[in-house]
Amino acid sequence: MDKRLRLLAVALLVVLAGCTGGASMGGGDGGGESVSMSADVTSGEEVEQAGGGDELPQVQQRAIIKNGRLVLTVEEFNTSRDEVEATAESYGGYVSDSNERVVRQSGGTYRAGELVVRVPSENFSAFVSETKTLGEVEHVDTSSEDVTDQLVDIEARLSNLRAQRDRLRELYEDANTTQDVLAVERRLTEVQTEIERLEARQASLEERAALSTVRVSLSERPPGPAQWYDTPVLEAFSESVNGVFVTLRAVVVGLAYALPYVVVFGGLLALFGGGVFVAGRAALNRMS
């Protein structure tokens, strides 16, 4: 009986501690959720817990989100794309995504597209500076955001939740009644779910810690309106000869279309004209 009372008392303390922990987690979550999941964090920012489990985690280095976007006008798209890829590789990065399209307009066509480059954060500025030399810069945009406090908060909450999970597992092993088992199991599931959610977020931030994202848009110069006197001589002569043949073919095709009408309606007109002529001549003969 004493063991039963002890278990219930400990379970009550754990539930109260869980409620308190949940409240503190809810209050501290506002800043963490404001970070875009597509953002990137500088490399080497690791969060470690110093000392015992009750001490606050210590941060070795500030965690900074870095993103960049470059818009360049280039002479030849394929060449510039290869140069961006080579530059990324030279700084330890790579191209994660890319797209290319052909733009058509009245003056001709030109190529354009975008590359998404992942590059180590310590090489972020150097990569951006070198990429700017690959074409005519139309637009550059870089941004950064310090998320160190969010990582510290995640580690502190994980430490608290893991301690709760260990205590709940001990209670689960000692529970004797179905009611006690279900109560502890329900709370253990809630704690485990929250741990997994925070661990996934922490892993996502740490995975991005090594790399920043730079979006590089490349576009060839749109061709201007073509002038007739800019056409090469041989091309102009060839087009003229072709125009003559096109005109002759059009005349032949037009005659082919018109011939049935000429035969039918020409015959009718000839018959009608002949009848009128004969009737007029007979009338003149009678008058004379």
BELLIN-V999623 format. One record per backbone hydrogen bond with DSSP energy under -0.5 kcal/mol. CO is the residue of the C=O (numbers start at 0). NH is the residue of the N-H. E is the energy in kcal/mol with one decimal. If there is no record, write none. Layout:
CO|NH|E / CO|NH|E
This chain:
0|4|-2.2 / 1|5|-2.3 / 2|6|-2.3 / 3|7|-2.2 / 4|8|-2.3 / 5|9|-2.5 / 6|10|-2.8 / 7|11|-2.3 / 8|12|-2.1 / 9|13|-2.4 / 10|14|-2.6 / 11|15|-2.4 / 12|16|-2.5 / 13|17|-2.8 / 14|18|-2.4 / 15|19|-2.3 / 16|20|-2.8 / 17|21|-2.8 / 18|22|-2.1 / 19|23|-2.2 / 20|24|-2.2 / 21|25|-2.2 / 22|26|-2.0 / 23|27|-1.6 / 24|28|-0.6 / 25|28|-0.7 / 27|31|-0.6 / 28|32|-2.1 / 29|33|-0.5 / 30|33|-0.8 / 31|34|-1.3 / 35|38|-1.7 / 39|65|-1.1 / 41|44|-1.0 / 43|45|-1.0 / 45|47|-0.6 / 45|59|-1.3 / 47|49|-0.6 / 47|57|-2.5 / 51|54|-1.2 / 55|49|-0.5 / 57|47|-1.9 / 61|63|-0.7 / 62|146|-2.7 / 62|147|-0.5 / 63|41|-1.8 / 64|144|-1.5 / 65|212|-1.2 / 66|142|-2.5 / 67|214|-2.6 / 68|140|-2.5 / 69|216|-3.4 / 70|137|-3.2 / 70|138|-1.5 / 71|73|-0.5 / 71|218|-1.4 / 72|135|-2.9 / 73|220|-0.7 / 75|79|-2.1 / 76|80|-2.7 / 77|81|-2.1 / 78|82|-1.9 / 79|83|-2.2 / 80|84|-2.2 / 81|85|-2.4 / 82|86|-2.4 / 83|87|-2.5 / 84|88|-2.2 / 85|89|-2.0 / 86|90|-1.1 / 87|90|-0.7 / 87|92|-3.3 / 88|91|-1.6 / 90|119|-0.5 / 93|95|-0.7 / 93|117|-2.8 / 96|115|-3.1 / 98|113|-1.3 / 100|102|-0.6 / 100|111|-2.2 / 101|103|-0.5 / 102|109|-1.9 / 104|107|-1.8 / 107|104|-3.0 / 109|102|-3.3 / 110|219|-2.7 / 111|100|-2.9 / 112|217|-2.8 / 113|98|-2.0 / 114|116|-0.7 / 114|215|-3.1 / 115|95|-2.5 / 115|96|-1.1 / 116|118|-0.5 / 116|213|-2.7 / 117|93|-2.2 / 118|211|-3.2 / 119|122|-1.9 / 120|123|-1.3 / 122|126|-2.7 / 123|127|-2.3 / 124|128|-2.4 / 125|129|-2.3 / 126|130|-2.6 / 127|131|-1.7 / 129|132|-1.2 / 130|133|-1.7 / 131|134|-0.7 / 134|136|-0.6 / 135|72|-2.5 / 138|70|-2.6 / 140|68|-2.5 / 142|66|-2.2 / 144|64|-3.8 / 144|146|-0.6 / 146|150|-1.6 / 147|151|-2.2 / 148|152|-2.4 / 149|153|-2.3 / 150|154|-2.1 / 151|155|-2.2 / 152|156|-2.3 / 153|157|-2.3 / 154|158|-2.2 / 155|159|-1.9 / 156|160|-2.5 / 157|161|-2.6 / 158|162|-1.6 / 159|163|-2.0 / 160|164|-2.5 / 161|165|-2.0 / 162|166|-2.0 / 163|167|-2.6 / 164|168|-2.1 / 165|169|-1.6 / 166|170|-2.1 / 167|171|-2.5 / 168|172|-1.8 / 169|173|-1.5 / 170|174|-1.2 / 176|180|-2.5 / 177|181|-2.7 / 178|182|-2.1 / 179|183|-2.5 / 180|184|-2.6 / 181|185|-2.3 / 182|186|-1.9 / 183|187|-2.5 / 184|188|-2.2 / 185|189|-1.9 / 186|190|-2.3 / 187|191|-2.5 / 188|192|-2.4 / 189|193|-2.0 / 190|194|-2.3 / 191|195|-2.5 / 192|196|-2.0 / 193|197|-2.3 / 194|198|-2.8 / 195|199|-2.1 / 196|200|-1.9 / 197|201|-2.7 / 198|202|-2.8 / 199|203|-2.1 / 200|204|-2.2 / 201|205|-2.6 / 202|206|-2.4 / 203|207|-1.7 / 204|208|-0.7 / 206|209|-0.6 / 207|40|-0.9 / 207|210|-0.8 / 209|120|-1.0 / 211|118|-1.9 / 212|67|-1.9 / 213|116|-3.1 / 213|215|-0.6 / 214|69|-3.0 / 214|216|-0.6 / 215|114|-2.6 / 215|217|-0.5 / 216|71|-3.1 / 217|112|-2.5 / 218|73|-2.4 / 226|229|-1.5 / 227|230|-1.3 / 231|235|-2.5 / 232|236|-2.7 / 233|237|-2.5 / 234|238|-2.4 / 235|239|-2.1 / 236|240|-2.6 / 237|241|-2.4 / 238|242|-2.1 / 239|243|-2.0 / 240|244|-2.1 / 241|245|-2.3 / 242|246|-2.3 / 243|247|-2.7 / 244|248|-2.5 / 245|249|-2.0 / 246|250|-2.3 / 247|251|-2.6 / 248|252|-2.6 / 249|253|-2.4 / 250|254|-2.5 / 251|255|-2.4 / 252|256|-2.0 / 253|257|-2.2 / 254|258|-2.6 / 255|259|-0.6 / 257|261|-2.4 / 258|262|-2.6 / 259|263|-2.4 / 260|264|-2.3 / 260|265|-0.6 / 261|265|-1.8 / 262|266|-1.9 / 263|267|-2.1 / 264|268|-2.4 / 265|269|-2.3 / 266|270|-2.6 / 267|271|-2.6 / 268|272|-2.9 / 269|273|-2.7 / 270|274|-2.4 / 271|275|-2.2 / 272|276|-2.4 / 273|277|-2.5 / 274|278|-2.6 / 275|279|-2.4 / 276|280|-2.3 / 277|281|-2.3 / 278|282|-2.0 / 279|283|-2.0 / 280|284|-2.0 / 281|285|-2.1 / 282|286|-1.8 / 283|287|-1.7
